[in-house]
Amino acid sequence: MKARIIGIVLLLGAIVGLPLALKKESNTASPDSADDRLVILSPHNESIRKEFGEAFAKYWREKTGRTIYVDWRTPGGTSEIRMVIDSGFKAAEETGREGIGVDLFFGGGQPDFSGQAKAGRLVPLDVFKDMPLLFGESGAVPEIFTGESYFDEDRLWVVTCVSQFGICYNPDFVERLGMSAPEKWLDLGEPGFIGSLALADPTKSGSVARTFELLVQGQMQKRIAEGGSENAAAEGWADGLRLIQRMSANARYFTDSASKIPQDVGQGNAAAGMCIDFYGRSYANELTTRDGKPRVVWIAPVGGTTLSGDPIAVLKGAPHMEVAQEFVKFCLSKEAQGLWFLKPGVEGGPLERSLYRAPVRRDLYVAEMLSKATMPEMRPFTDPGNFTYDPALTGKAFNTLRKLVKVMCIDSHHELQEAWQAMIDAGMPAEAIAVFEDVSKVGYEIVGQGDPGLNSRDSMVQAERMKELGEWFRANYREAKRIAEESGNVAIKGGDQ
């Protein structure tokens, strides 16, 4: 009996002690004991935060002999972070303070960083004077690629990794629908995908908003390349909006979380959806069938995406300015750049999990590094899916488009889907399609350079404009449904005769 009790005690002790024995030693210090501190606002996921926090803490200790606590602040996506920064600096101005108690803004879409730079909330980065040969056409970090800027002309922000926005799909689900594997954005607007797509809300995520912008610009560039019309840009704008309508009509839902989409696709809850490359690639590796086939396939749609950057910037009035500037330099070092795409455990790679991101430094895409990469086939700077982004076409309409998708497709999703289903059932009558696809109220000549109402900082003005457009689109969808149903009834009666 006594031996049994001792055995139970030893077992309990082992259970309690096992997590402590397996716990890896951390380079980051606790907030109470750290010599230094760094406060970072970021939409990056937990794996990225942990790997970069640990790696920088090790780097900082080796460089200075000091410990550091990295204080990550994650209020949500870039939209939520933008609101935090906006409200923080507004409060700071009212109270006479210089900053908002945060050192860095790390990760998100380039438009959000350009907006903060324009508002005067960022400071010049030391990395440009300390590592000048790193930048430019002959350097590892180009100033512009596929029309995307990789650093600010005033040196207020710089890109640390790059991404493509594309399509993820479940091969088995797509086959069950009787559809071909999607290759371009237009494929997701096919009626055969009705009720099976997964999309995200662009008002909740800067990266998702950029995806919709690129989708529209891709259609504009296609029209312009075809030539033959003085209104090619406007026609392409309309094509883009109509494609968004069709894709949205096929959507099961609009999620606030972009990472939910490839997960649902992999689990068979959706056939396909919009997806940024690192989410798609990570789920493609993690979700497979019993015979090893991927449940998720990610592609860059042909001629439908660019190589966009995730920047970093030091905020004005940063309480730990020296450390913040050093963190930026660290993020652009080969040591840190390897964290984005190397396998866990290899020299220079992450400690625990693959991050599935693409480094911005072009000099890392060499055989030696790619042999250790999670995705050895990765060649983002030569991908045929890329087109050259022209900011003059849609840059000023970025915020307009994200709000437009909301009023045109999300707030009116019920009416949109009912009209789409009725049109499909009636054989897609031309008269109904014309009403369904009427985007004349938001034509390029009207909102293509930004809509004053949708972009207004006055919430009442913005709400009024959204209400106006929402009612107009819902009325169109209801009318398209009525026409389709009447057309279907006429066809049935004709058949009875």
C-alpha positions in Angstrom: 0.0 0.0 0.0 2.8 2.4 1.0 4.7 1.6 -2.3 1.5 2.3 -4.2 1.1 5.7 -2.5 4.7 6.6 -3.3 4.2 5.6 -6.9 1.2 7.8 -7.2 3.1 10.7 -5.6 6.0 10.2 -8.0 3.6 10.1 -11.0 1.8 13.3 -9.9 5.2 14.9 -9.5 6.2 13.9 -13.0 3.0 15.3 -14.4 3.5 18.6 -12.7 7.2 18.8 -13.5 7.0 17.7 -17.1 5.9 21.1 -18.6 8.7 22.8 -16.6 11.3 20.3 -17.9 10.1 20.7 -21.5 9.9 24.5 -21.3 12.5 26.1 -23.5 14.7 28.8 -22.0 13.5 32.2 -23.3 15.8 35.0 -24.4 13.2 37.6 -23.5 13.1 38.9 -19.9 10.0 39.5 -17.8 8.6 43.0 -17.8 9.8 43.5 -14.1 13.4 42.3 -14.6 14.3 43.5 -18.1 17.0 46.1 -18.6 15.2 47.5 -21.6 11.7 47.4 -23.1 10.2 47.7 -26.6 6.5 48.3 -27.3 5.2 47.1 -30.7 1.8 47.4 -32.4 1.4 44.5 -34.8 -1.2 42.5 -36.6 1.3 39.6 -37.0 0.3 36.2 -35.6 1.6 34.7 -32.4 4.2 32.6 -34.2 5.8 35.6 -35.9 5.7 37.7 -32.7 7.3 34.9 -30.7 10.1 34.1 -33.2 11.0 37.7 -33.8 10.8 38.6 -30.1 13.1 35.7 -29.1 15.5 36.3 -31.9 15.8 40.1 -31.2 16.2 39.5 -27.5 19.1 37.2 -28.2 20.6 39.7 -30.7 20.2 42.6 -28.2 21.8 40.6 -25.4 24.8 39.6 -27.5 25.2 43.2 -28.9 24.7 45.1 -25.6 24.9 42.7 -22.8 21.4 43.8 -21.7 18.1 42.0 -21.4 14.9 43.2 -23.0 11.2 42.7 -22.7 9.2 42.9 -26.0 5.7 44.2 -25.3 3.5 43.2 -28.2 0.2 45.0 -28.6 -2.3 43.2 -30.9 -5.7 45.1 -30.9 -6.6 43.3 -34.2 -5.9 43.8 -37.8 -4.4 46.8 -39.5 -7.8 48.6 -39.4 -8.0 48.3 -35.6 -4.4 49.3 -35.3 -4.9 52.4 -37.4 -7.8 53.4 -35.2 -5.6 52.9 -32.1 -2.8 55.1 -33.6 -5.3 57.7 -34.8 -7.0 58.1 -31.5 -3.7 57.9 -29.6 -2.1 60.8 -31.5 -5.3 62.8 -31.4 -5.3 62.5 -27.6 -1.6 63.3 -27.5 -2.1 66.5 -29.5 -4.9 67.5 -27.1 -2.7 66.9 -24.0 0.6 68.2 -25.4 2.3 64.8 -25.4 4.7 63.9 -28.3 3.9 60.2 -28.7 1.5 57.5 -27.7 3.8 55.3 -25.6 4.4 52.9 -28.5 7.7 52.4 -30.3 6.9 50.5 -33.5 4.2 49.7 -36.0 5.2 46.3 -37.5 3.3 44.5 -40.2 0.2 45.4 -42.3 -0.5 46.9 -45.7 1.7 49.6 -47.3 -1.3 52.0 -47.6 -1.7 52.1 -43.8 1.9 53.1 -43.4 1.8 55.7 -46.1 -1.2 57.2 -44.3 0.6 57.4 -41.0 3.6 58.9 -42.8 1.4 61.5 -44.4 -0.1 62.4 -41.0 3.4 63.1 -39.7 3.4 60.3 -37.2 6.6 58.4 -38.3 10.3 59.3 -37.9 13.2 58.7 -40.4 14.8 55.2 -40.1 18.5 54.9 -39.2 18.8 51.8 -41.3 19.0 53.9 -44.5 22.1 55.8 -43.3 23.7 52.8 -41.5 23.1 50.2 -44.3 22.9 52.3 -47.5 24.1 49.6 -49.9 21.1 47.4 -48.9 18.6 49.6 -50.8 17.9 50.4 -54.5 17.9 48.6 -57.8 21.4 47.2 -57.2 20.7 46.4 -53.6 18.9 43.5 -51.9 15.8 45.6 -51.3 14.5 47.4 -54.4 12.7 50.7 -54.1 9.8 49.5 -56.4 8.8 46.1 -57.7 5.6 45.2 -59.6 4.7 48.8 -59.0 4.8 48.4 -55.2 7.0 50.6 -53.1 9.3 48.8 -50.7 10.4 51.9 -48.8 9.2 55.4 -48.3 10.7 58.2 -50.3 11.3 60.1 -47.0 12.7 56.9 -45.5 9.9 56.7 -42.9 9.0 53.0 -43.4 10.5 50.0 -45.0 9.2 46.6 -46.1 10.5 43.5 -44.2 8.7 40.7 -46.1 6.6 40.4 -49.2 3.3 38.7 -50.0 1.0 37.8 -52.8 -2.8 37.8 -52.6 -4.4 34.8 -54.3 -6.8 31.9 -54.3 -6.9 28.9 -52.1 -9.1 25.9 -53.1 -10.0 22.4 -52.0 -9.3 20.1 -55.0 -11.9 17.5 -53.9 -14.6 20.0 -53.2 -14.0 21.8 -56.5 -14.2 18.4 -58.3 -17.5 17.6 -56.6 -19.0 20.8 -57.8 -18.1 19.8 -61.4 -15.8 22.9 -61.7 -12.3 23.2 -63.0 -9.6 24.3 -60.6 -9.6 28.1 -60.5 -6.7 29.8 -62.2 -7.8 33.5 -62.2 -10.1 35.8 -60.3 -12.8 35.5 -63.0 -13.2 31.8 -62.3 -14.6 32.6 -58.8 -17.4 34.5 -60.3 -18.8 31.4 -62.2 -22.3 30.4 -61.1 -21.1 26.9 -60.4 -19.4 28.2 -57.2 -22.7 29.5 -55.7 -22.8 29.1 -51.9 -19.3 27.7 -51.7 -16.8 30.6 -51.5 -15.2 32.0 -48.4 -14.4 35.7 -48.4 -13.2 38.3 -45.8 -14.4 41.7 -44.9 -12.1 44.4 -46.3 -13.1 46.9 -43.7 -11.5 44.7 -41.0 -8.2 44.0 -42.7 -5.9 46.2 -44.8 -4.5 43.1 -46.6 -8.0 42.0 -47.6 -8.8 45.5 -48.8 -5.7 45.5 -50.9 -6.7 42.2 -52.5 -10.0 43.7 -53.6 -8.1 46.7 -55.0 -5.7 44.5 -56.9 -8.6 42.5 -58.3 -10.2 45.7 -59.6 -7.0 47.1 -61.0 -6.2 43.8 -62.7 -9.5 44.1 -64.7 -8.7 47.8 -65.5 -5.2 46.9 -66.8 -6.7 44.1 -68.9 -9.1 46.5 -70.6 -6.3 49.1 -71.1 -4.0 46.5 -72.6 -6.7 45.4 -75.0 -7.0 49.0 -76.2 -9.7 50.2 -78.6 -11.6 52.4 -76.1 -11.0 55.8 -74.6 -12.9 54.7 -71.5 -10.9 51.5 -71.0 -10.1 52.3 -67.4 -13.7 53.1 -66.5 -14.8 49.9 -68.3 -12.3 47.9 -66.4 -13.3 49.5 -63.1 -16.9 48.4 -63.8 -15.7 44.9 -64.7 -13.9 44.7 -61.4 -16.9 45.7 -59.4 -19.2 43.3 -61.2 -16.7 40.5 -60.6 -16.7 41.3 -56.9 -20.6 41.2 -57.0 -20.5 37.7 -58.6 -17.9 36.4 -56.2 -19.8 37.8 -53.2 -23.0 36.3 -54.5 -21.2 32.9 -54.5 -19.9 33.5 -50.9 -21.1 31.5 -47.9 -19.9 34.3 -45.6 -17.6 37.2 -45.1 -15.3 36.6 -42.1 -13.5 39.1 -39.9 -10.5 36.7 -39.8 -8.6 36.2 -43.0 -6.9 33.0 -41.5 -10.3 31.3 -41.2 -10.7 31.0 -45.0 -7.9 28.5 -45.8 -8.8 26.6 -42.6 -12.5 26.2 -43.8 -11.3 25.4 -47.3 -9.0 22.6 -46.0 -11.8 21.2 -43.8 -14.2 21.1 -46.7 -16.5 23.9 -45.4 -15.8 26.0 -48.5 -14.6 25.1 -52.0 -12.4 28.2 -52.5 -11.7 31.7 -51.3 -9.4 34.7 -51.2 -6.2 34.0 -49.4 -2.9 35.7 -48.7 0.0 33.4 -49.7 1.4 32.6 -46.2 -1.9 31.4 -44.9 -2.5 29.3 -48.0 0.9 27.7 -47.9 0.9 27.0 -44.2 -2.5 25.2 -44.4 -1.4 23.4 -47.6 1.4 21.9 -45.7 -0.6 21.1 -42.5 -3.9 19.8 -44.0 -3.5 16.7 -46.1 -5.4 13.6 -47.0 -4.5 10.2 -45.7 -2.5 9.5 -48.9 -0.6 12.8 -48.5 -2.4 15.0 -51.0 -3.0 18.6 -50.0 -6.5 19.6 -48.9 -5.6 23.2 -49.7 -3.9 24.4 -52.9 -2.8 28.1 -53.1 -2.2 29.9 -56.4 -1.3 33.4 -57.5 -4.0 34.1 -60.1 -2.5 34.7 -63.5 -2.0 38.4 -64.1 -4.0 39.2 -60.9 -1.7 40.1 -58.1 1.4 42.0 -57.2 4.2 41.4 -54.7 3.1 43.6 -51.9 5.1 44.4 -48.8 4.6 44.3 -45.1 6.4 47.4 -43.7 7.8 48.5 -40.3 8.1 52.0 -39.0 9.2 53.8 -35.8 6.4 56.0 -34.3 7.0 59.6 -33.5 7.8 60.1 -29.8 8.8 56.4 -29.3 9.7 56.0 -25.7 12.6 53.6 -26.5 13.9 55.2 -29.7 17.3 53.7 -29.8 16.0 50.1 -29.3 13.3 50.7 -31.9 15.7 51.8 -34.5 17.9 48.8 -33.8 14.9 46.5 -34.1 14.3 47.8 -37.7 17.9 47.2 -38.6 17.7 43.7 -37.1 14.6 42.9 -39.2 16.5 43.6 -42.4 19.5 41.6 -41.4 20.1 38.2 -43.1 19.8 36.7 -39.6 16.2 37.9 -39.2 15.2 37.6 -42.8 15.9 33.8 -42.6 13.2 33.5 -40.0 10.5 34.2 -42.5 11.0 31.2 -44.7 13.6 28.7 -43.3 12.6 25.4 -41.7 12.3 25.3 -37.9 15.5 24.1 -36.3 17.9 24.7 -39.2 20.6 27.3 -38.8 19.1 30.7 -39.0 15.5 29.3 -39.0 12.7 29.8 -36.5 12.8 27.8 -33.2 9.3 26.2 -33.3 7.1 26.9 -36.3 7.5 27.7 -40.0 6.3 31.2 -40.7 5.7 30.6 -44.5 6.6 34.2 -45.4 8.8 35.6 -48.2 11.8 37.7 -47.2 12.1 41.1 -48.9 15.8 40.6 -49.5 16.4 39.3 -53.0 19.8 38.0 -52.1 18.3 35.3 -49.9 16.7 33.4 -52.9 19.8 31.4 -53.6 20.3 27.6 -53.7 22.0 27.4 -50.3 19.1 29.2 -48.5 16.3 27.6 -50.5 17.6 24.1 -49.7 16.8 24.9 -46.1 13.5 26.7 -46.8 10.1 25.4 -46.0 9.1 26.2 -49.6 12.2 25.6 -51.7 10.3 26.3 -54.9 9.5 29.9 -53.7 10.5 32.5 -56.3 8.2 35.5 -55.6 10.3 37.9 -57.6 9.8 35.9 -60.8 6.2 34.6 -60.3 4.1 34.9 -63.5 1.0 35.8 -61.4 2.4 39.2 -60.9 1.4 42.4 -62.7 2.7 45.9 -62.3 0.6 47.9 -59.9 -0.2 51.5 -61.1 -1.1 53.7 -58.0 -2.6 56.3 -60.4 -5.4 53.9 -61.3 -6.8 52.9 -57.9 -4.5 54.2 -55.2 -6.7 57.0 -54.2 -9.7 54.7 -54.2 -8.3 52.2 -51.7 -10.6 53.3 -48.7 -13.5 53.9 -51.1 -13.3 50.3 -52.4 -13.2 48.7 -49.0 -16.3 50.6 -47.9 -17.9 50.0 -51.3 -17.5 46.2 -51.0 -19.2 46.4 -47.6 -22.3 48.3 -48.8 -22.5 46.6 -52.2 -21.9 43.0 -51.1 -21.8 42.5 -47.3 -24.6 44.7 -45.9 -26.8 43.6 -48.8 -25.6 40.0 -49.0 -29.1 38.5 -48.5 -30.6 40.4 -51.4 -27.5 39.8 -53.5 -27.6 36.1 -53.1 -31.4 35.8 -53.6 -31.1 37.7 -56.9 -28.1 35.6 -58.0 -30.0 32.4 -57.3 -33.1 33.6 -59.1 -31.0 34.5 -62.1 -29.3 31.2 -62.2 -32.6 29.4 -61.9 -34.0 31.4 -64.8 -31.0 30.8 -67.1 -29.3 34.2 -66.5 -31.7 36.4 -68.4 -30.0 39.4 -69.9 -32.4 42.0 -68.6 -32.0 40.8 -65.0 -28.2 40.7 -65.4 -28.2 44.3 -66.6 -30.0 45.5 -63.4 -28.0 43.2 -61.1 -24.7 44.5 -62.5 -25.6 48.2 -62.6 -22.7 50.0 -61.0 -23.3 53.4 -62.7 -23.8 55.1 -59.3 -20.2 54.2 -58.3 -18.6 54.5 -61.8 -14.9 55.3 -62.1 -15.6 58.9 -63.2 -17.6 59.3 -59.9 -15.6 57.5 -57.2 -12.4 56.3 -59.0 -10.2 58.9 -57.3 -11.9 58.4 -53.9 -15.5 59.1 -52.8 -15.8 62.1 -50.5 -18.6 60.6 -48.5 -17.2 57.1 -48.0 -13.8 58.6 -47.2 -15.1 61.3 -44.8 -13.7 61.5 -41.3 -17.1 62.6 -40.2 -18.9 59.4 -39.2 -22.3 60.9 -39.9 -21.4 61.9 -43.4 -19.9 58.5 -44.0 -22.9 56.7 -42.6 -25.3 58.7 -44.8 -23.4 57.9 -47.9 -23.2 54.2 -47.1 -27.0 54.2 -46.4 -27.7 55.9 -49.7 -25.6 53.4 -51.7 -26.8 50.4 -49.7 -30.4 51.2 -50.4 -29.6 51.7 -54.1 -27.9 48.3 -54.5 -30.5 46.5 -52.5 -33.2 47.9 -54.7 -31.3 46.8 -57.8 -30.9 43.3 -56.5 -34.6 43.0 -55.6 -35.5 44.2 -59.1 -33.1 41.8 -60.7 -34.7 39.0 -58.7 -38.2 40.1 -59.8 -37.2 40.2 -63.4 -35.5 36.8 -63.2 -38.5 35.2 -61.5 -40.9 36.6 -64.0 -38.6 35.5 -66.9 -38.6 32.0 -65.4 -42.3 31.9 -65.1 -42.8 33.0 -68.7 -40.4 30.3 -69.8 -42.3 27.6 -67.8 -45.6 28.7 -69.3 -44.2 28.7 -72.8 -42.9 25.2 -72.2 -46.3 24.1 -71.0 -47.9 25.3 -74.2 
